[in-house]
Amino acid sequence: MEWECVVVGAGAAGLSAALVLGRARRKTIVIDADDPSNRASGVVGGLLGFDQRRPDDLYAAGR
C-alpha cells in the first residue's frame, strides 16, 4: 500500500494531525513507538481533545 502522509507519533499532536489529514482525504499512516508520555508540544494547532480529560483516555479514544 502507498501512503501520501506519514505521521510519526500517536500522541495528542500526532492523532490530531492524522485526523486533519483524514478529513482532507489523504492516505495517512500513523507510526508510534507505543511509549506514551505526557510531554507538552508548544507547536500544535487544531488539537483533538476535551477539557478535563485524562491523556490516556484521549489516546484510547483517538486510536
PDB file of N, CA, C and O in Angstrom:
ATOM      1  N   MET A   1       0.831  -1.172   0.000  1.00  0.00           N
ATOM      2  CA  MET A   1       0.000   0.000   0.000  1.00  0.00           C
ATOM      3  C   MET A   1       0.883   1.246   0.000  1.00  0.00           C
ATOM      4  O   MET A   1       1.955   1.249   0.605  1.00  0.00           O
ATOM      5  N   GLU A   2       0.440   2.287  -0.667  1.00  0.00           N
ATOM      6  CA  GLU A   2       1.167   3.548  -0.717  1.00  0.00           C
ATOM      7  C   GLU A   2       0.471   4.584   0.150  1.00  0.00           C
ATOM      8  O   GLU A   2      -0.757   4.619   0.233  1.00  0.00           O
ATOM      9  N   TRP A   3       1.269   5.425   0.795  1.00  0.00           N
ATOM     10  CA  TRP A   3       0.749   6.461   1.682  1.00  0.00           C
ATOM     11  C   TRP A   3       1.136   7.828   1.145  1.00  0.00           C
ATOM     12  O   TRP A   3       2.233   8.005   0.615  1.00  0.00           O
ATOM     13  N   GLU A   4       0.244   8.785   1.279  1.00  0.00           N
ATOM     14  CA  GLU A   4       0.553  10.169   0.933  1.00  0.00           C
ATOM     15  C   GLU A   4       1.209  10.893   2.103  1.00  0.00           C
ATOM     16  O   GLU A   4       2.020  11.799   1.911  1.00  0.00           O
ATOM     17  N   CYS A   5       0.848  10.482   3.320  1.00  0.00           N
ATOM     18  CA  CYS A   5       1.341  11.159   4.520  1.00  0.00           C
ATOM     19  C   CYS A   5       1.721  10.140   5.584  1.00  0.00           C
ATOM     20  O   CYS A   5       1.064   9.110   5.740  1.00  0.00           O
ATOM     21  N   VAL A   6       2.775  10.437   6.304  1.00  0.00           N
ATOM     22  CA  VAL A   6       3.200   9.617   7.434  1.00  0.00           C
ATOM     23  C   VAL A   6       3.231  10.524   8.661  1.00  0.00           C
ATOM     24  O   VAL A   6       3.896  11.560   8.661  1.00  0.00           O
ATOM     25  N   VAL A   7       2.506  10.126   9.705  1.00  0.00           N
ATOM     26  CA  VAL A   7       2.520  10.854  10.973  1.00  0.00           C
ATOM     27  C   VAL A   7       3.346  10.031  11.949  1.00  0.00           C
ATOM     28  O   VAL A   7       3.066   8.853  12.171  1.00  0.00           O
ATOM     29  N   VAL A   8       4.358  10.650  12.525  1.00  0.00           N
ATOM     30  CA  VAL A   8       5.215   9.964  13.486  1.00  0.00           C
ATOM     31  C   VAL A   8       4.757  10.356  14.884  1.00  0.00           C
ATOM     32  O   VAL A   8       4.871  11.513  15.288  1.00  0.00           O
ATOM     33  N   GLY A   9       4.236   9.369  15.617  1.00  0.00           N
ATOM     34  CA  GLY A   9       3.755   9.594  16.979  1.00  0.00           C
ATOM     35  C   GLY A   9       2.242   9.580  17.047  1.00  0.00           C
ATOM     36  O   GLY A   9       1.567  10.251  16.265  1.00  0.00           O
ATOM     37  N   ALA A  10       1.713   8.811  17.988  1.00  0.00           N
ATOM     38  CA  ALA A  10       0.264   8.700  18.159  1.00  0.00           C
ATOM     39  C   ALA A  10      -0.191   9.362  19.455  1.00  0.00           C
ATOM     40  O   ALA A  10      -1.159   8.933  20.082  1.00  0.00           O
ATOM     41  N   GLY A  11       0.526  10.413  19.842  1.00  0.00           N
ATOM     42  CA  GLY A  11       0.081  11.218  20.977  1.00  0.00           C
ATOM     43  C   GLY A  11      -0.990  12.187  20.511  1.00  0.00           C
ATOM     44  O   GLY A  11      -1.509  12.067  19.401  1.00  0.00           O
ATOM     45  N   ALA A  12      -1.314  13.139  21.356  1.00  0.00           N
ATOM     46  CA  ALA A  12      -2.371  14.098  21.028  1.00  0.00           C
ATOM     47  C   ALA A  12      -2.063  14.867  19.745  1.00  0.00           C
ATOM     48  O   ALA A  12      -2.953  15.059  18.915  1.00  0.00           O
ATOM     49  N   ALA A  13      -0.827  15.307  19.572  1.00  0.00           N
ATOM     50  CA  ALA A  13      -0.460  16.062  18.371  1.00  0.00           C
ATOM     51  C   ALA A  13      -0.513  15.187  17.122  1.00  0.00           C
ATOM     52  O   ALA A  13      -1.039  15.609  16.092  1.00  0.00           O
ATOM     53  N   GLY A  14       0.024  13.977  17.204  1.00  0.00           N
ATOM     54  CA  GLY A  14       0.020  13.075  16.054  1.00  0.00           C
ATOM     55  C   GLY A  14      -1.374  12.649  15.641  1.00  0.00           C
ATOM     56  O   GLY A  14      -1.689  12.617  14.451  1.00  0.00           O
ATOM     57  N   LEU A  15      -2.218  12.317  16.621  1.00  0.00           N
ATOM     58  CA  LEU A  15      -3.592  11.925  16.303  1.00  0.00           C
ATOM     59  C   LEU A  15      -4.383  13.095  15.734  1.00  0.00           C
ATOM     60  O   LEU A  15      -5.227  12.907  14.857  1.00  0.00           O
ATOM     61  N   SER A  16      -4.114  14.299  16.227  1.00  0.00           N
ATOM     62  CA  SER A  16      -4.769  15.489  15.675  1.00  0.00           C
ATOM     63  C   SER A  16      -4.350  15.702  14.227  1.00  0.00           C
ATOM     64  O   SER A  16      -5.180  16.016  13.375  1.00  0.00           O
ATOM     65  N   ALA A  17      -3.060  15.531  13.951  1.00  0.00           N
ATOM     66  CA  ALA A  17      -2.573  15.670  12.579  1.00  0.00           C
ATOM     67  C   ALA A  17      -3.212  14.626  11.670  1.00  0.00           C
ATOM     68  O   ALA A  17      -3.635  14.944  10.558  1.00  0.00           O
ATOM     69  N   ALA A  18      -3.284  13.386  12.138  1.00  0.00           N
ATOM     70  CA  ALA A  18      -3.895  12.318  11.341  1.00  0.00           C
ATOM     71  C   ALA A  18      -5.372  12.593  11.096  1.00  0.00           C
ATOM     72  O   ALA A  18      -5.885  12.302  10.015  1.00  0.00           O
ATOM     73  N   LEU A  19      -6.061  13.149  12.088  1.00  0.00           N
ATOM     74  CA  LEU A  19      -7.475  13.490  11.936  1.00  0.00           C
ATOM     75  C   LEU A  19      -7.661  14.543  10.850  1.00  0.00           C
ATOM     76  O   LEU A  19      -8.536  14.411   9.995  1.00  0.00           O
ATOM     77  N   VAL A  20      -6.845  15.580  10.885  1.00  0.00           N
ATOM     78  CA  VAL A  20      -6.934  16.639   9.881  1.00  0.00           C
ATOM     79  C   VAL A  20      -6.616  16.088   8.491  1.00  0.00           C
ATOM     80  O   VAL A  20      -7.303  16.417   7.524  1.00  0.00           O
ATOM     81  N   LEU A  21      -5.587  15.259   8.384  1.00  0.00           N
ATOM     82  CA  LEU A  21      -5.230  14.667   7.092  1.00  0.00           C
ATOM     83  C   LEU A  21      -6.322  13.735   6.583  1.00  0.00           C
ATOM     84  O   LEU A  21      -6.615  13.718   5.387  1.00  0.00           O
ATOM     85  N   GLY A  22      -6.926  12.962   7.478  1.00  0.00           N
ATOM     86  CA  GLY A  22      -8.027  12.086   7.086  1.00  0.00           C
ATOM     87  C   GLY A  22      -9.217  12.868   6.567  1.00  0.00           C
ATOM     88  O   GLY A  22      -9.849  12.477   5.586  1.00  0.00           O
ATOM     89  N   ARG A  23      -9.518  13.966   7.224  1.00  0.00           N
ATOM     90  CA  ARG A  23     -10.625  14.820   6.767  1.00  0.00           C
ATOM     91  C   ARG A  23     -10.332  15.428   5.402  1.00  0.00           C
ATOM     92  O   ARG A  23     -11.247  15.745   4.643  1.00  0.00           O
ATOM     93  N   ALA A  24      -9.036  15.588   5.095  1.00  0.00           N
ATOM     94  CA  ALA A  24      -8.625  16.097   3.785  1.00  0.00           C
ATOM     95  C   ALA A  24      -8.497  14.971   2.758  1.00  0.00           C
ATOM     96  O   ALA A  24      -8.026  15.186   1.641  1.00  0.00           O
ATOM     97  N   ARG A  25      -8.922  13.769   3.151  1.00  0.00           N
ATOM     98  CA  ARG A  25      -8.915  12.586   2.271  1.00  0.00           C
ATOM     99  C   ARG A  25      -7.513  12.185   1.812  1.00  0.00           C
ATOM    100  O   ARG A  25      -7.326  11.763   0.671  1.00  0.00           O
ATOM    101  N   ARG A  26      -6.537  12.318   2.700  1.00  0.00           N
ATOM    102  CA  ARG A  26      -5.174  11.884   2.406  1.00  0.00           C
ATOM    103  C   ARG A  26      -4.956  10.480   2.950  1.00  0.00           C
ATOM    104  O   ARG A  26      -5.395  10.163   4.056  1.00  0.00           O
ATOM    105  N   LYS A  27      -4.280   9.645   2.178  1.00  0.00           N
ATOM    106  CA  LYS A  27      -3.930   8.299   2.650  1.00  0.00           C
ATOM    107  C   LYS A  27      -2.824   8.456   3.681  1.00  0.00           C
ATOM    108  O   LYS A  27      -1.687   8.785   3.342  1.00  0.00           O
ATOM    109  N   THR A  28      -3.164   8.218   4.936  1.00  0.00           N
ATOM    110  CA  THR A  28      -2.265   8.532   6.045  1.00  0.00           C
ATOM    111  C   THR A  28      -2.023   7.315   6.916  1.00  0.00           C
ATOM    112  O   THR A  28      -2.940   6.546   7.203  1.00  0.00           O
ATOM    113  N   ILE A  29      -0.782   7.150   7.331  1.00  0.00           N
ATOM    114  CA  ILE A  29      -0.434   6.105   8.294  1.00  0.00           C
ATOM    115  C   ILE A  29       0.182   6.784   9.518  1.00  0.00           C
ATOM    116  O   ILE A  29       0.921   7.761   9.396  1.00  0.00           O
ATOM    117  N   VAL A  30      -0.135   6.250  10.700  1.00  0.00           N
ATOM    118  CA  VAL A  30       0.436   6.751  11.949  1.00  0.00           C
ATOM    119  C   VAL A  30       1.405   5.702  12.473  1.00  0.00           C
ATOM    120  O   VAL A  30       1.037   4.540  12.651  1.00  0.00           O
ATOM    121  N   ILE A  31       2.640   6.113  12.717  1.00  0.00           N
ATOM    122  CA  ILE A  31       3.668   5.223  13.255  1.00  0.00           C
ATOM    123  C   ILE A  31       3.978   5.675  14.675  1.00  0.00           C
ATOM    124  O   ILE A  31       4.210   6.859  14.919  1.00  0.00           O
ATOM    125  N   ASP A  32       3.982   4.726  15.613  1.00  0.00           N
ATOM    126  CA  ASP A  32       4.163   5.069  17.021  1.00  0.00           C
ATOM    127  C   ASP A  32       5.027   4.024  17.703  1.00  0.00           C
ATOM    128  O   ASP A  32       4.991   2.848  17.341  1.00  0.00           O
ATOM    129  N   ALA A  33       5.803   4.448  18.687  1.00  0.00           N
ATOM    130  CA  ALA A  33       6.675   3.538  19.435  1.00  0.00           C
ATOM    131  C   ALA A  33       5.948   2.846  20.583  1.00  0.00           C
ATOM    132  O   ALA A  33       6.538   2.016  21.274  1.00  0.00           O
ATOM    133  N   ASP A  34       4.676   3.176  20.795  1.00  0.00           N
ATOM    134  CA  ASP A  34       3.872   2.608  21.886  1.00  0.00           C
ATOM    135  C   ASP A  34       4.534   2.862  23.240  1.00  0.00           C
ATOM    136  O   ASP A  34       4.632   1.971  24.084  1.00  0.00           O
ATOM    137  N   ASP A  35       4.987   4.109  23.422  1.00  0.00           N
ATOM    138  CA  ASP A  35       5.625   4.535  24.669  1.00  0.00           C
ATOM    139  C   ASP A  35       4.994   5.867  25.084  1.00  0.00           C
ATOM    140  O   ASP A  35       5.584   6.924  24.864  1.00  0.00           O
ATOM    141  N   PRO A  36       3.789   5.824  25.689  1.00  0.00           N
ATOM    142  CA  PRO A  36       3.048   7.056  25.988  1.00  0.00           C
ATOM    143  C   PRO A  36       3.805   7.996  26.919  1.00  0.00           C
ATOM    144  O   PRO A  36       4.556   7.567  27.795  1.00  0.00           O
ATOM    145  N   SER A  37       3.585   9.279  26.705  1.00  0.00           N
ATOM    146  CA  SER A  37       4.148  10.296  27.591  1.00  0.00           C
ATOM    147  C   SER A  37       3.133  11.422  27.729  1.00  0.00           C
ATOM    148  O   SER A  37       2.157  11.486  26.982  1.00  0.00           O
ATOM    149  N   ASN A  38       3.363  12.280  28.659  1.00  0.00           N
ATOM    150  CA  ASN A  38       2.501  13.448  28.851  1.00  0.00           C
ATOM    151  C   ASN A  38       3.264  14.735  28.576  1.00  0.00           C
ATOM    152  O   ASN A  38       2.939  15.788  29.125  1.00  0.00           O
ATOM    153  N   ARG A  39       4.278  14.648  27.724  1.00  0.00           N
ATOM    154  CA  ARG A  39       5.056  15.838  27.398  1.00  0.00           C
ATOM    155  C   ARG A  39       4.220  16.816  26.586  1.00  0.00           C
ATOM    156  O   ARG A  39       3.356  16.415  25.807  1.00  0.00           O
ATOM    157  N   ALA A  40       4.483  18.079  26.776  1.00  0.00           N
ATOM    158  CA  ALA A  40       3.739  19.126  26.073  1.00  0.00           C
ATOM    159  C   ALA A  40       4.379  19.426  24.722  1.00  0.00           C
ATOM    160  O   ALA A  40       5.587  19.276  24.540  1.00  0.00           O
ATOM    161  N   SER A  41       3.547  19.851  23.786  1.00  0.00           N
ATOM    162  CA  SER A  41       4.024  20.327  22.499  1.00  0.00           C
ATOM    163  C   SER A  41       3.657  21.798  22.391  1.00  0.00           C
ATOM    164  O   SER A  41       2.492  22.166  22.546  1.00  0.00           O
ATOM    165  N   GLY A  42       4.629  22.620  22.131  1.00  0.00           N
ATOM    166  CA  GLY A  42       4.375  24.046  22.029  1.00  0.00           C
ATOM    167  C   GLY A  42       3.976  24.510  20.645  1.00  0.00           C
ATOM    168  O   GLY A  42       3.773  25.706  20.434  1.00  0.00           O
ATOM    169  N   VAL A  43       3.858  23.594  19.693  1.00  0.00           N
ATOM    170  CA  VAL A  43       3.594  23.998  18.312  1.00  0.00           C
ATOM    171  C   VAL A  43       2.449  23.224  17.668  1.00  0.00           C
ATOM    172  O   VAL A  43       2.462  23.019  16.454  1.00  0.00           O
ATOM    173  N   VAL A  44       1.471  22.794  18.439  1.00  0.00           N
ATOM    174  CA  VAL A  44       0.356  22.039  17.868  1.00  0.00           C
ATOM    175  C   VAL A  44      -0.874  22.942  17.772  1.00  0.00           C
ATOM    176  O   VAL A  44      -1.190  23.682  18.703  1.00  0.00           O
ATOM    177  N   GLY A  45      -1.557  22.867  16.636  1.00  0.00           N
ATOM    178  CA  GLY A  45      -2.807  23.606  16.454  1.00  0.00           C
ATOM    179  C   GLY A  45      -3.908  22.639  16.078  1.00  0.00           C
ATOM    180  O   GLY A  45      -3.623  21.551  15.577  1.00  0.00           O
ATOM    181  N   GLY A  46      -5.152  23.003  16.305  1.00  0.00           N
ATOM    182  CA  GLY A  46      -6.275  22.126  15.977  1.00  0.00           C
ATOM    183  C   GLY A  46      -6.280  20.869  16.808  1.00  0.00           C
ATOM    184  O   GLY A  46      -6.585  19.791  16.299  1.00  0.00           O
ATOM    185  N   LEU A  47      -5.949  20.986  18.075  1.00  0.00           N
ATOM    186  CA  LEU A  47      -5.770  19.827  18.947  1.00  0.00           C
ATOM    187  C   LEU A  47      -7.067  19.067  19.185  1.00  0.00           C
ATOM    188  O   LEU A  47      -8.084  19.655  19.553  1.00  0.00           O
ATOM    189  N   LEU A  48      -7.023  17.766  18.974  1.00  0.00           N
ATOM    190  CA  LEU A  48      -8.117  16.869  19.303  1.00  0.00           C
ATOM    191  C   LEU A  48      -8.145  16.712  20.814  1.00  0.00           C
ATOM    192  O   LEU A  48      -7.150  16.289  21.403  1.00  0.00           O
ATOM    193  N   GLY A  49      -9.251  17.039  21.451  1.00  0.00           N
ATOM    194  CA  GLY A  49      -9.286  16.876  22.900  1.00  0.00           C
ATOM    195  C   GLY A  49     -10.518  17.461  23.546  1.00  0.00           C
ATOM    196  O   GLY A  49     -11.331  18.125  22.903  1.00  0.00           O
ATOM    197  N   PHE A  50     -10.637  17.202  24.822  1.00  0.00           N
ATOM    198  CA  PHE A  50     -11.742  17.685  25.632  1.00  0.00           C
ATOM    199  C   PHE A  50     -11.172  18.169  26.951  1.00  0.00           C
ATOM    200  O   PHE A  50     -10.229  17.576  27.473  1.00  0.00           O
ATOM    201  N   ASP A  51     -11.728  19.232  27.494  1.00  0.00           N
ATOM    202  CA  ASP A  51     -11.271  19.738  28.788  1.00  0.00           C
ATOM    203  C   ASP A  51     -11.462  18.692  29.868  1.00  0.00           C
ATOM    204  O   ASP A  51     -12.454  17.962  29.880  1.00  0.00           O
ATOM    205  N   GLN A  52     -10.509  18.630  30.767  1.00  0.00           N
ATOM    206  CA  GLN A  52     -10.536  17.760  31.940  1.00  0.00           C
ATOM    207  C   GLN A  52     -10.564  16.273  31.592  1.00  0.00           C
ATOM    208  O   GLN A  52     -11.090  15.469  32.360  1.00  0.00           O
ATOM    209  N   ARG A  53     -10.014  15.910  30.464  1.00  0.00           N
ATOM    210  CA  ARG A  53      -9.946  14.504  30.077  1.00  0.00           C
ATOM    211  C   ARG A  53      -8.518  14.013  30.265  1.00  0.00           C
ATOM    212  O   ARG A  53      -7.570  14.682  29.853  1.00  0.00           O
ATOM    213  N   ARG A  54      -8.360  12.849  30.883  1.00  0.00           N
ATOM    214  CA  ARG A  54      -7.027  12.288  31.110  1.00  0.00           C
ATOM    215  C   ARG A  54      -6.356  11.981  29.765  1.00  0.00           C
ATOM    216  O   ARG A  54      -7.028  11.523  28.841  1.00  0.00           O
ATOM    217  N   PRO A  55      -5.037  12.227  29.635  1.00  0.00           N
ATOM    218  CA  PRO A  55      -4.352  11.960  28.373  1.00  0.00           C
ATOM    219  C   PRO A  55      -4.502  10.517  27.889  1.00  0.00           C
ATOM    220  O   PRO A  55      -4.673  10.293  26.691  1.00  0.00           O
ATOM    221  N   ASP A  56      -4.442   9.533  28.793  1.00  0.00           N
ATOM    222  CA  ASP A  56      -4.571   8.147  28.328  1.00  0.00           C
ATOM    223  C   ASP A  56      -5.973   7.864  27.801  1.00  0.00           C
ATOM    224  O   ASP A  56      -6.124   7.039  26.899  1.00  0.00           O
ATOM    225  N   ASP A  57      -7.004   8.520  28.332  1.00  0.00           N
ATOM    226  CA  ASP A  57      -8.359   8.370  27.794  1.00  0.00           C
ATOM    227  C   ASP A  57      -8.452   8.997  26.406  1.00  0.00           C
ATOM    228  O   ASP A  57      -9.104   8.453  25.515  1.00  0.00           O
ATOM    229  N   LEU A  58      -7.798  10.144  26.228  1.00  0.00           N
ATOM    230  CA  LEU A  58      -7.778  10.805  24.930  1.00  0.00           C
ATOM    231  C   LEU A  58      -7.092   9.928  23.892  1.00  0.00           C
ATOM    232  O   LEU A  58      -7.595   9.772  22.780  1.00  0.00           O
ATOM    233  N   TYR A  59      -5.941   9.353  24.250  1.00  0.00           N
ATOM    234  CA  TYR A  59      -5.222   8.490  23.315  1.00  0.00           C
ATOM    235  C   TYR A  59      -6.056   7.269  22.933  1.00  0.00           C
ATOM    236  O   TYR A  59      -6.092   6.890  21.763  1.00  0.00           O
ATOM    237  N   ALA A  60      -6.723   6.653  23.900  1.00  0.00           N
ATOM    238  CA  ALA A  60      -7.553   5.473  23.628  1.00  0.00           C
ATOM    239  C   ALA A  60      -8.699   5.829  22.689  1.00  0.00           C
ATOM    240  O   ALA A  60      -9.009   5.065  21.775  1.00  0.00           O
ATOM    241  N   ALA A  61      -9.323   6.968  22.900  1.00  0.00           N
ATOM    242  CA  ALA A  61     -10.430   7.391  22.036  1.00  0.00           C
ATOM    243  C   ALA A  61      -9.940   7.685  20.625  1.00  0.00           C
ATOM    244  O   ALA A  61     -10.641   7.406  19.652  1.00  0.00           O
ATOM    245  N   GLY A  62      -8.733   8.249  20.507  1.00  0.00           N
ATOM    246  CA  GLY A  62      -8.194   8.590  19.195  1.00  0.00           C
ATOM    247  C   GLY A  62      -7.734   7.394  18.395  1.00  0.00           C
ATOM    248  O   GLY A  62      -7.725   7.426  17.164  1.00  0.00           O
ATOM    249  N   ARG A  63      -7.352   6.339  19.089  1.00  0.00           N
ATOM    250  CA  ARG A  63      -6.866   5.153  18.394  1.00  0.00           C
ATOM    251  C   ARG A  63      -8.017   4.309  17.947  1.00  0.00           C
ATOM    252  O   ARG A  63      -7.813   3.258  17.338  1.00  0.00           O
TER     253      ARG A  63
END
